């Protein structure tokens, strides 16, 4: 099982009792309107990785943002940039695991997430871990033992597309931002792919988009219980980054189309790993719909990017509007640290727009 580290957020929410949550709904974003980019990152050189998704910064050390005089402006602008571009990359970073935890939490805090949301604790994290549970070690050793998406799908299919996912969508309050730093890697292989759920929405016909906006889907990761039994550990049933994320039923219902509260843009919100059922339609209809929506995301490589890691590179992505998938084509050691922040309840804002429509109003194409 992977190791992990605990760091305390300065804005952790109150410790609600389980009974008090039964009649409450998970909180929404604090944003009353989409956030505007303030321009504080313009002094750093960057380029777009592909037209549809991704930006790489050439000369920005993320650690420098934490103590800068204008730290709040810089981190808020970084959150806006990540949310607009889906994922951002930074090479040769000196950011420590503790700094990763702080920065990941502040990205959400400064861009409007509820005050009750903190860093996520994965259900398969062992409580006896000496290093804690909020910074997960992503390692080839963990992959060899199982417990992740790769092991779950190995016995079912040889299609790598089964591993496409957005982090922790099985939680009532899923992730907003995640950060991964790879410090050990093979000479080649081990790339990670991301795709844009804004672009997936924009490729739906207006009639199909309008219908999907009326639907919800069930996201389920109860297969982790089987993995826990196989590994001889217990599912984490306590609070997993939000008072609304607890218990042993790893299942949640979310809208099929959601609005990103930072950008105000609509995006598709289903993924192959966790979305099991479109609700209020027959099973056959659900199967056909999900098959089409997954194909829309997986088969259009012009809405994807593939990132080749270098030592101490960092990726920060928005789980509300992207999917990602690792590439398991290596035998050597590969390891890094990941922080996953919990965001807000997914909702569809009826007045929100597609990315293409919003950018057209800004005079932009991408």
N, C-alpha and C positions, 0 to 999 in steps of 0.2 A: 504494500500500500504506500502511497506517496506521503511524504512529510509535508508539514505546513507550519506557518508561523503566525502568531497572534499579535496584532497591534491595536491599540485602543483609539477609537475615533473621538474627537473632542465634541462631536455633536450626536452621539448615540441617543436614540429616542428612549422614552420611558418604557419600563418593563411591564407591559400590560399582562394581566392574567388571561389565560386562555378563555375562561368563561365570559369575560367582558368583551371578547371579539366576536362572539357568535352572532350578535345583531348588528355588527358594524361592517362597513365596506372598506376594503383597503384604500388608502389615501391616493388622491391624484397629485399630479405635478402642481407646484406652487405658482407656476407661470400663468399669468393672465393673457399673455400674447407671446408669439415667437420671439426669441432673443435675437438681437442684432449684433453682428460682428463689429467690434470697436476699432480694429486696425492695429492693436498693440503688437501683433506678431509679424507685421509687414517688414520689420527690420531683419527678419531671418529669411535666408534664401530657401526656396522650396520649389517643387515641381509636381505636376499632376502625374500620377502613375499610369492611369488610363483615363480616357474622357469620362467614363461613367462612375469611377470609384477610385479613391485613394489619393493621398498626398504624402510626399516624402520631404522632410526638412533636412537640409544639408549641414547646418552649423548650430543647431539648437541643442544645448544640454538641458534636459528636463529638470535636473536637480537645481538649476539656477532659478527656476520659476518659483520655488518654494519660499525663498527668502528675499526675492526682489522687492524693491519699494512699491512697485505696482503689481504685486503678486496676484491680487484678486482679479484685476483686469486681464492679466496674461492668462490665468487659468480659465477664466470664463470664456475668453476668446478661443482658447484651445478647445474647450468643450464645444463651442459653436462650430469650430472648424472640423472637428472629428464628426460631429453630427451631420454636417452638410456633406462632407466627403466620404463618410462611412468608416474609414480607417485611415490613420496617419502613422508614418514610420520615422524612426530616429536611429541612426547608426552610432556605434561606439559610445554608448551611454555609460556614465559612472553612477547612475541612480542605484541606491541600495534597496534591498527588499523593504526596509522600513519606510524609506522615502516613497517607494511605489505605493505602499498602503495609504500613506497620507495623501499623495497626489490623486490616486484613484477616487478616494472618498471626497476630496475637495472638488473634483470635476463635477460630480453630481450635486454636491451641496451648493456650489456657486451657479449652477444652471437650473435650479428649481426643484430638485427632488424633495420628497417629504422629509421632515426632520426625524421621523421614526425609522428611516432607511439607513443602513450601514453597509459594511462589507459582508459578502455572502460566505456562508460556511457550507461546504458541499455535504450532502447527506452521507457520503461514504468516508468522510474524514474521521479517522479514529480519535476518540476522546482521550486516549492515552498518549497521543502524540507529544513528544517532548518539546517540540517547537511550536505548538499551538495549532490554530486551525483557520486563520483568515488569509494567509498567503500560501497558496498551494504550490508544491514543487511538481512541475510537469517534467516527467522523465521517461526514458525508454525502459527503465526498470519497472516503472508502474505499468507501462503498456504490456510488458511481458507477463506480469502477474494477472492482468485483467482488471476489471472494475470500471473501465471507461467504455465509451461508445464502440471502440474498435473490437473489444472482446465480445460485447453483446451481439454484434452483427457478424462476427466471423463465422458462426455456425448457420447463418441464415442466407447469406448472399456474398458473392465475391465482388459486387459492385461497390466501388469506393464512394459513390454518391450517397450511400446510406448514412455516411457520417456527417453530411451537411447539417448544421444546426445553428441556432442562436442560443446563447447560454441561459440555462435554468428557466426556460419558458414553462416548465412544469410547476413553478412556484406561483402562488397567488400574486405576489409582487416580484416580477422577474428583474433582470439586470438592465441597467442603463449603460454603463461603461465598463470595459474590461481592459486590462493592461498585461502584456506578456513580454518578459525579457528572456532571451535565450543566451545562456553563457557557455554552453557546451554543445557542440554540433558536429555532425559528420562532414567529411570533405565535400560531399555532394548528397543531395536528397534532403528530406525532411521539410520541404517547403510548406507554406500554409496558403490556402486560397480563401478569398472573400468574394461575396457578391452583393449587389445592391438591391434591396427590397423596395426602394423608391422606384428604381427602373423596372422591376417586376410589375409593380402596380401600373406604371405608365404603359406597359405593353398589353394590358387587358383592354378589351373592347369596352366602350362606355356602358353598354348594356350589362356585360358580365361584371364590371367593376361595381355598378350600382347594386346588382343583386348580392354580390359578395359582401358589400357593406352592411347588409341586413343580417349576416350570419355570424355565428360564433363557432369556435372549435375547441375540442378537448385536448389538452396537452398532458402527457402521462409519462412518468419515469419510474413507475413501480417495478420495472425490471431491475432497478438498483437493489431492491430487497432480495432478489434472487442472487445478485452478485455479492451482497453483504453476507448472506448465508454461506456462499461458496468460499468467501475469503475469511470467514470466521469472525466477522465484526458486526456491530450493531448500527442500524440506521440512526443518524442524528435526528432526533425528534424534537429537540429544543429549538429555540429561536435561531433561524438561519438568515440573519441579516435584516430581518423585519419581524415585528410581533405577529404579523399575518402569515409568516412562513414558518410553520411548525407542525408537528404531528408526523405520523408515518404514512399518510396517504399523499403520495407525490403526484398530485393531479390538480389541474386548474383549467378554467374555462376563460378564453380570451377572444376578443373580436378577430375575425379573419383579416380585416383591414383596420389598422390602427394609425393614429396620428402621432408623430414625434413631437413632443411638447417644446423642444428646443428650436426646431426648424418650422414647425407648423405644416409639414408635408406628410401626405399619406403614403403608407407602405404596406406591402403584403406581410402578414404575420403568421405564417405557418412554416414548419420545417420538417424534414424527413425523419429526424431522430426522435422528436418528441410529440409531434402533432399526430394523433391517432384517429380522430373522428371529426367530421363536420357535423354540427348538431342540427336537429330539426329537418333532416333529409334522411332518406333510406340509406342503409349501409352501402348498397350498390352505388347510389348517387354520390355518397361520400367518397368511396374508393375511386370513382372516376374523377371527381373533382380534385382530390388530392394528387392523383397521378398526373393530371394536367398541370396543376400548380407547381408540383415538384419539377416536372419536365421544363416548365417555363423558366425556373430558376437555374436548373442544372445544365440545360442544353444550350443556353445562350452565353457563349464565352465572351461576347462583347459587353456583358454587364458584370464580368468577373475580373479579378486580378490574381496573380500568383506571385507570392513574395519569397525570394530566396534570402534566407537568414544569413547574417554574418555575426561573428562573436560580439555579444553585448548589444545587439540591436534590440529595439523596443517597438512594439506595435500597440496602439491604443485604438479601440473600435467601439462603435455604438451598436449594442445588441438589439436595439429597437428597430433598426433599419438595415441590418446586414445579416448574412449567414456566413459561416466559415467552416473550413474543413482542413484537417491536417493531412499530410501525405506520408504514408508509412512505407517508404521505399529505401530504407537504410537498415544496417545491422549494427553500426557503431553507436556509441553513447550520444544521447541528445537530451539536454536538460535545461530547465529554466524556471523562473518564478512567475506566478500569475496572481493578480488581484482582480476580483470580480465584484463590482459594486451593485447593490440593489437599488432600483429606481422607484417607479410609481406604478399604480394600477394602469394597465393598458386600456385606452379608450379611443374611440373614433370621434373626433370633433366634426360635426356636420358642416361647419363652414371652412374646414381646412381644404387645402388644394394639393394637387399632385406636384411633384418637383418640377416637371417640365413647365407647367402652367405658372408656378411661382417664379421660376427663373426667367421665363419669357417676360414677365412684368418687370424684372430687373434688367432686361436687355441682354440676357445671357442664354446660351444653349445648354451648357453643362454646369 
